[in-house]
Amino acid sequence: MTAALGRYLILLSLLAATAGALVAFASAARRNDTGWRWTRRLAYAYAAAIAAANAMMIWALLRPDFSVGYVATVGSRSVPKWVAVVSLWSSLEGSILFWGFVLGVYLAAATWRSHASQAEYLPWASGVWLSTAAFFSLLLAGPAQPFATVPFPPSDGPGPNALLQNHVLMAVHPPFLYAGYVGITIPFGLAVAALFAGRLGAGLLRTLRIWLLVPWTFLTVAIVLGGWWAYEVLGWGGYWAWDPVENASLLPWLTATAALHSALLVERRAVLKGWTVSLVIASFLLTILGTFMTRSGVFNSVHAFTQSPIGPAILAFLALATVFSLVLLAWRIDALAPEGRLEPGLSRDTLLLLGNLLLIVFAFTVLIGTVFPLIVDAVRHQQMSVGRPYFDRMVVPLGVGLLILKGLGPALPWRRSSKPTLLGALLWPLVGAVLAAGVGLAAGARNAWTLLTLFFAGYAAQVALRELWRPVSQRLSRASAERPRIGRRRVAAHVVHLGAVVVFVGVAVSSTMGVSKEVALSKGESFAIGHYTLTFAGADVVSEAHREAVVARVDVAQDGRRLATMAPRMNYYASQQNPVGTPAVRSNVFEDLYLSLLNVDPSRQTLGLHALVNPMVGWIWAGMIVMALGAGVALLPARRPLPDNGRAGGASDADVPDAR
Amino acid sequence: MSGTREDSVALTVSRRRRNRWLALGAVAVALAAVLAFLLAGLGENLVYYWGPTELRAAGDRAIGATIRLGGQVVAGSVRRGGSVSGIEFDVADRKGGQVHVKASGVPPQMFREGIGVVVEGTMTRAGYFDGQRLMVSHGSEYRTPREGEDVDMRQLIKSTQGLAGKKEP
């Protein structure tokens, strides 16, 4: 019954999306108002149908109703309620269903925010959105079939992958990732619309930028949360391994970041229109590539589910979307010719351009390293992967280059300026730079890349703080009648930069200044790591509702003083033959003590322990939160249209009515 | 756009055509250079997934290269080192290949004779495999190969866990 109703809802969503896409394209070509009204209705209908299907599935998972195919594969009577809900995205079919839901939310929101002045291009965008929605509904109706009926329902199911029910972050990371990944469909549609309309004016640019910033923010949070989850759950002591699946989430983030920055040049100089549109399109294609890589089993990792016809279907969609985009770009990109000009010389403009190039080379480097093994496997049937040293060697200099630009760019004025102005702007932040590098040296940093990172992190931080302080000090010094208007976007940008600088520092320090030890201990034995002394105090068997566990007790002492008892553990799930280790982490502002069990024997009271002291890992999570808050500031609805008073006059200025 | 700019627009269009070819050429050269640089970096940092037979066949190429050696731990071959960490064992596949492995570090929980393993490390001139990391196959997914059947490397790697520095469960 539930299964049949679910299938019916999916068919309904497919119908609404397909009809909506056709009507949208037809009304776009003919500029037909009735068509556009129907497009909107069908978009809402799609969103409602797919949301209802998701609600059905959650209900079935909570009961649990094992006559529904997906529930039979991932449901279980013994899991807690939150795990049951999270199971919605813990496996392939459910994750595509959830994908459809997220797309429905975006579609409804973008449709609801649209208004009459956008009639020139919105039908094109809606057509693209609804086509994408139709594809994913087709996947759900055809190969995925989460609502398949199980003729003889089992009395209980296996529950989701043990690794995925091992930590609460698993409830948070995937929704953010989907909100990031799926959301790029919206700017993609707008970019395609700009090509069809042959215009990227101020209104469309603003809509495009906001709808790019929303998924970008989610993606930023999702990438860091993924690392956080890996760190807290997988037990190898790190947060990033250049795993193909991690790379898949990073690739669209890099191109979207580039697009957000090049959009500034579109706005101010009326240049790089085609380039920005291409970056947005590339971001979308990379999300589909990422979906293919994570959802088809071509890579082996915690994210990759089993082999199925879904992989080839996504690959076909990727090919179709790529060909469509390339043809459209080749046909229409001349319509987006620059109206302004980029002046040579050292200015914020030119550094923005340079940053764009670095981001693209970065993305290209990661892309090559990620897909190379796939190509070798397909052509020569050899199994290999690209080792971590490739990424570290190639990407670290690019990252430092980006950090340098992050400092220099905002320090410089827009457009060309005189030498004394330049020197004044560029010299001051050296104070922060020397300070940061000095603190690093004093704390024992000797790695050249780390010191370089700290130096330019200090530089960029001072620039961002100065820019954030300036409007505040202006407000304080002037009478309230003549309040200078603060561009909220500018505040947001500098807060995001500040957060990113914190992330840079965390990554540089944690990856070069950690200590790691593997030891085997019997009960009562001690060893030293960093300035800690660790003692194995014993191991106990613990019974919990949905699992058994062996919990080791490790006493932590520093300078003879006992600090805490940490409890790394091995969890045994009924559905899984092998145990899943859970590390224990003790954090303070400057470092984490990280303990992970390699093996443990409660009868002989012995254990193998992997102990690490990871400095400043927490700064990565903190920096991510600052970045998200900053982006949130930019997305808050403006109280009133604010003219951006920092803008120099230019050909494009007339096109920029407000500063939101 | 204002009408006074039309002449200059026409002029820039022809100039732009010429410049476009120059720019395209420059971009192509730059792209080729970046690609060559990246591929050179790739070549030095590949990790090969081999069984004992492929490892033997590779000969000197295996010495110093990063290899993930997959196979089964031969029964009766496991010797724990004198110190508490460190372990020695033989890894075999069904094609008759066999390699002696000396692994450092503490073995993972599920390590035992007869189980499928993946060892990351490199071949030494002395003829044994120097393992840096040891992963054990995931019992629920990996099945022992039948007689005459080879270890399915993809399946084995997919089903391994416990590799420090790598996310695979």
Interface residues (C-beta under 8 A of the other chain):
Chain A: L163 A230 L234 W236 G237 G238 A241 D243 V245 E246 N300 S301 V302 E339 V361 F364 T365 I368 G369 F372 Q382 Q383 M384 S385 V386 G387 R388 P389 Y390 R393 M394 E518 V519 A520 M570 S575 Q576 Q577 N578 P579 V580 G581 L597 L598 N599 V600 G608 L609 H610
Chain B: M1 V34 L35 L38 L39 G41 L42 E44 N45 L46 V47 Y48 Y49 T66 R68 V84 S85 G105 V106 P107 P108 Q109 M110 F111 V136 H138 G139 S140 M153 R154 I157 K158 Q161 G162 L163 A164 G165 K166 K167 E168 P169
